[in-house]
Amino acid sequence: MDTKPIGKLVKIDNGFAFKSSEYSESGARIIRIANVQKGEIVDSNPKFYPNLKQLGLESYKIYENDLLMSLTGNVGRVGKFPRSLLPAYLNQRVCRIRIISDRVVLQYLFHFFNSDKFEKEAIKASKGIAQLNLSTKWIEQYKIPLPPIAEQKRIATILDKADALRQRNKQLLAAYDELLQSVFLELFGNPVRNEQNWPVKLLSDVSEVVSGVTKGRKLKKEDVISLPYIRVANVQDGHLDLNEIKTIDALPKDLEKYRLFAGDILLTEGGDADKLGRGAVWKGQIDDCIHQNHIFRLRIKKNESLTEDYLSALIGSGYGKRYFLKASKQTTGIASINSTQLKKFP
């Protein structure tokens, strides 16, 4: 099958470094990394900027059906821009992709970018340890398979139908989550108002909070053991994705310090705002497994009248998410929380 570098088919532009201190209540919407999710553009925590035409920034304007890709953090996420969010302009570390060739169909390109293969290779090609950064030059040089236009349209149609099914399933899951939240409130009351006067303690009073092992350490070969470890990608909102478990070089004492036991709660320290407080209960699925430093492990102290499922549900509730958003440090669309802030969770 014929292939072509993506840069021969599209024009890729980076965003502008808008100043967050100058955001306003009205004006044109500024699209940031947090707005670019896998397969969609979300209008979470919208930010606006005034007087953009006067500033001469029209080259950063976004149009309907522009493809936008995240270049920092969760790299390689691509969404197609909807008319409902116009007018809008592109912020830094998000790139805009527009087709300039008649050899590729927009919807085929959209689904190609959202394939697991492309996303994994984008992550692999990114640089950085604490935070990944993807180069637009790499995107331009990446070769895409180009079947005939009719075949591209056929593939796109099939994938559109599959995506529609996923969206319906997503809506059902959202409705199920709402039901769970209502049951939680009925049983325990609203945690913010605490109508039932339950005793309140800080997280540090009832659990041990431990960060994980750091990647990239220089270790003596004769002391090294290879251990399975949990990464940020494995920790989802309310569940663990264990389809791909990687190993890390560690020391025997690391296993003693970071070993996961059934009942531990795993939480991500951040990244995009949706990752704050994201976590789930570890059920002991993998023996001798540890966790990386961007994940916190909570272990409830002995003799505490507290269950891991209740604590995990409370952290993942709207009450928990509001606390983490308020307590977190946020820069250029990236939000993170440290162990001190986590330990103060009431």
C-alpha positions in Angstrom: 0.0 0.0 0.0 1.2 3.5 -0.8 2.4 5.6 2.1 3.1 9.3 2.5 4.7 11.5 5.2 1.9 13.3 7.0 3.6 16.6 6.3 3.0 16.2 2.6 -0.8 16.0 3.2 -1.5 18.5 5.9 -0.3 21.9 7.3 0.6 21.8 10.9 0.7 24.9 13.1 1.6 25.5 16.7 -0.5 27.6 19.1 0.2 31.0 20.7 1.5 31.5 24.2 -1.6 33.2 25.6 -1.1 34.7 29.1 -3.4 32.9 31.6 -3.3 36.1 33.7 -5.2 37.9 31.0 -8.1 35.5 30.6 -11.5 37.1 30.8 -15.1 36.3 31.2 -15.9 36.9 27.6 -14.2 37.0 24.1 -12.9 34.2 22.0 -12.4 30.8 23.5 -8.8 29.6 24.1 -8.3 25.9 23.4 -5.8 24.4 25.7 -4.3 20.9 26.2 -7.0 20.1 28.8 -9.6 20.6 26.0 -8.1 18.0 23.7 -9.1 14.5 24.7 -8.8 11.3 22.7 -11.3 11.6 19.8 -13.0 14.8 21.0 -12.7 18.4 22.0 -14.3 19.0 25.4 -15.4 22.4 26.8 -14.1 21.8 30.3 -13.3 24.9 32.4 -13.5 27.3 29.4 -11.1 30.3 29.2 -11.6 33.4 27.1 -9.4 36.2 25.7 -10.6 39.6 24.7 -9.7 41.8 21.6 -7.9 39.1 19.6 -8.5 40.7 16.3 -6.8 43.9 17.5 -3.8 41.9 18.7 -3.2 40.5 15.2 -3.5 36.8 16.1 -5.9 35.7 13.3 -3.4 33.1 12.2 -4.1 31.2 15.4 -7.9 31.1 14.7 -9.5 27.6 14.7 -12.2 26.6 12.2 -14.8 23.9 12.2 -13.3 20.4 11.5 -9.7 21.5 12.2 -7.9 18.6 13.8 -6.2 19.5 17.1 -3.4 17.4 18.7 -2.0 17.6 22.2 1.8 18.0 22.3 2.5 17.9 26.0 1.5 15.5 28.8 -0.9 13.0 27.2 0.6 13.4 23.7 -1.0 12.4 20.5 -4.6 13.0 21.6 -6.6 14.3 18.6 -10.0 15.8 18.4 -12.0 17.4 15.6 -13.2 20.9 16.3 -17.0 21.4 16.5 -18.8 24.5 15.3 -20.5 24.9 18.7 -17.2 26.1 20.3 -16.4 28.9 17.7 -14.9 31.5 17.8 -11.8 29.9 19.2 -8.0 30.3 19.1 -5.1 27.9 19.6 -3.0 27.9 22.8 0.6 26.7 23.0 1.5 23.0 23.1 -1.6 22.2 21.0 -1.1 22.0 17.2 -3.7 22.5 14.5 -3.8 20.1 11.5 -5.4 21.1 8.2 -5.5 19.0 5.1 -3.9 20.5 2.0 -4.0 17.5 -0.3 -6.8 15.7 -2.1 -5.1 12.3 -1.4 -6.5 11.9 2.1 -10.0 12.1 3.5 -10.5 14.1 6.7 -12.4 11.4 8.6 -9.9 8.7 7.6 -7.1 10.9 8.9 -9.0 11.6 12.1 -9.5 7.9 12.8 -5.9 7.1 11.9 -4.6 9.7 14.5 -6.9 8.1 17.1 -5.7 4.6 16.5 -3.8 2.8 19.3 -0.8 2.3 17.0 -0.3 6.0 16.3 -0.9 7.0 19.9 1.7 4.5 21.2 4.3 5.5 18.6 3.7 9.2 19.4 4.3 8.5 23.1 7.4 6.5 22.3 8.8 9.3 20.1 8.2 12.0 22.8 10.9 13.3 25.0 10.8 14.1 28.7 10.5 12.1 31.9 8.1 13.9 34.2 6.2 15.3 31.3 6.3 14.1 27.7 6.7 16.5 24.8 5.9 15.6 21.2 7.6 17.4 18.2 5.5 18.6 15.2 8.5 17.6 13.1 8.0 14.0 14.1 4.3 14.2 13.1 5.2 15.7 9.7 7.7 12.9 9.0 5.4 10.1 10.2 4.2 8.0 7.2 0.5 7.2 6.9 -0.9 4.4 4.7 -2.9 5.8 1.8 -5.5 3.4 0.3 -7.6 4.7 -2.6 -10.0 7.5 -1.7 -13.0 5.2 -2.0 -11.4 2.7 0.4 -10.6 5.5 2.9 -14.2 6.6 2.9 -15.4 3.0 3.4 -12.9 2.6 6.4 -14.0 5.9 7.8 -17.7 5.0 7.6 -17.1 1.7 9.5 -15.1 3.5 12.2 -17.7 6.3 12.5 -20.4 3.6 13.3 -18.1 2.0 15.9 -17.4 5.4 17.4 -21.2 6.1 17.6 -21.6 2.8 19.6 -18.8 3.8 21.9 -20.4 7.2 22.5 -23.7 5.5 23.4 -21.9 3.2 25.8 -20.2 6.2 27.3 -23.6 7.8 27.9 -24.9 4.7 29.6 -21.9 4.5 31.8 -22.3 8.2 32.7 -26.0 7.5 33.7 -24.8 4.5 35.8 -22.3 6.8 37.5 -25.0 9.3 38.3 -27.1 6.4 39.8 -24.1 5.3 42.0 -23.6 8.9 43.2 -27.2 9.2 44.2 -27.1 5.9 46.1 -23.9 7.2 47.8 -25.6 10.4 48.8 -28.7 8.6 50.1 -26.6 6.3 52.3 -24.1 8.8 53.6 -25.4 12.2 52.9 -23.5 15.0 51.1 -19.9 15.0 52.2 -19.6 18.7 51.8 -22.6 19.5 54.1 -22.2 16.4 56.2 -25.8 16.5 57.3 -25.4 13.3 59.3 -22.5 14.7 61.3 -20.1 11.9 60.6 -16.7 12.4 62.2 -14.2 14.0 59.9 -10.5 13.1 59.8 -7.6 14.0 57.5 -6.5 11.3 55.0 -3.1 11.2 56.8 -4.9 10.3 60.1 -6.5 7.2 58.6 -4.0 6.0 56.0 -0.4 5.9 54.9 0.4 7.9 51.8 3.4 6.7 49.8 4.8 7.9 46.4 6.3 5.2 44.2 9.7 4.3 42.7 11.4 6.8 40.3 12.3 5.7 36.8 15.7 6.2 35.2 17.8 5.7 38.4 21.4 4.5 38.0 21.7 1.2 39.7 24.5 -1.4 40.1 23.7 -4.2 37.7 24.5 -6.9 40.3 21.9 -5.5 42.7 19.1 -5.1 40.1 15.9 -7.1 39.9 13.1 -6.7 37.4 9.7 -6.0 38.7 6.2 -5.3 37.2 5.1 -1.8 38.0 1.9 0.3 37.7 2.1 3.4 35.5 -0.2 6.4 35.2 -1.7 4.8 32.1 -2.8 1.8 34.1 -4.8 3.9 36.7 -8.1 5.0 35.3 -11.1 6.7 37.0 -12.7 3.9 39.1 -10.8 1.0 37.6 -7.3 -0.3 36.6 -6.3 -1.0 33.0 -3.9 -3.9 33.3 -3.8 -4.9 29.6 -0.2 -3.7 29.3 2.1 -4.1 32.4 5.7 -3.0 32.0 8.7 -3.9 34.1 11.3 -1.6 35.8 14.8 -2.2 37.2 14.6 -1.9 41.0 16.4 -3.0 44.1 15.2 -5.7 46.5 14.5 -3.0 49.1 12.2 -1.3 46.6 10.0 -4.3 46.6 9.8 -4.2 50.3 8.9 -0.5 50.3 6.6 -0.2 47.3 5.0 -3.7 47.1 1.2 -3.4 46.5 -1.2 -5.4 48.6 -4.9 -6.1 48.1 -6.9 -3.2 49.4 -4.3 -0.5 48.5 -5.8 2.5 46.7 -3.8 3.9 43.7 -4.2 7.6 42.8 -2.5 9.6 40.0 -0.8 12.8 41.0 -2.1 14.7 38.0 -1.3 15.7 34.4 -4.5 16.8 32.7 -7.1 18.1 35.1 -9.1 14.9 34.6 -6.3 12.9 36.2 -6.4 14.6 39.6 -7.7 12.2 42.2 -8.2 9.5 39.5 -7.8 6.1 41.0 -9.0 2.7 42.0 -8.6 -0.1 44.5 -5.8 -2.7 43.9 -7.1 -6.2 44.3 -3.8 -8.0 44.3 -4.0 -8.9 40.6 -0.2 -9.2 40.0 2.3 -10.7 42.4 5.3 -8.6 43.5 4.1 -5.5 41.8 5.2 -2.0 42.7 4.1 1.5 41.5 5.9 4.5 39.9 6.5 7.9 41.5 3.7 9.7 39.7 1.2 7.4 41.5 0.3 7.6 45.2 -0.5 4.5 47.2 -2.9 4.8 50.1 -3.0 2.0 52.7 -5.6 2.3 55.4 -4.1 2.0 58.9 -5.0 -1.0 61.0 -7.9 -0.6 63.4 -9.5 2.2 61.3 -13.2 1.8 60.8 -12.8 2.6 57.1 -13.1 0.4 54.0 -11.0 0.9 50.8 -14.1 0.9 48.6 -15.7 3.7 50.6 -12.6 5.8 50.6 -12.0 5.3 46.9 -15.6 6.2 46.1 -15.3 9.4 48.3 -12.0 10.4 46.6 -13.6 9.8 43.1 -16.8 11.7 43.9 -17.5 15.3 43.0 -16.5 16.2 46.5 -13.1 14.7 46.0 -12.6 16.1 42.6 -13.4 19.6 43.8 -10.9 19.3 46.6 -8.1 18.2 44.3 -8.8 20.9 41.7 -8.8 23.6 44.4 -5.7 22.3 46.1 -3.6 21.5 43.0 -0.9 23.4 41.3 -1.8 24.3 37.7 0.4 25.4 34.9 -0.3 25.5 31.1 -3.2 23.1 31.4 -1.3 20.7 33.6 -2.5 20.1 37.1 -0.8 18.2 39.9 -1.1 17.5 43.6 1.7 16.6 46.0 1.6 14.3 49.0 1.2 17.2 51.5 -2.0 18.3 49.8 -3.2 14.8 49.4 -2.7 14.0 53.1 -4.9 17.0 54.0 -7.9 15.6 52.2 -10.8 15.6 54.7 
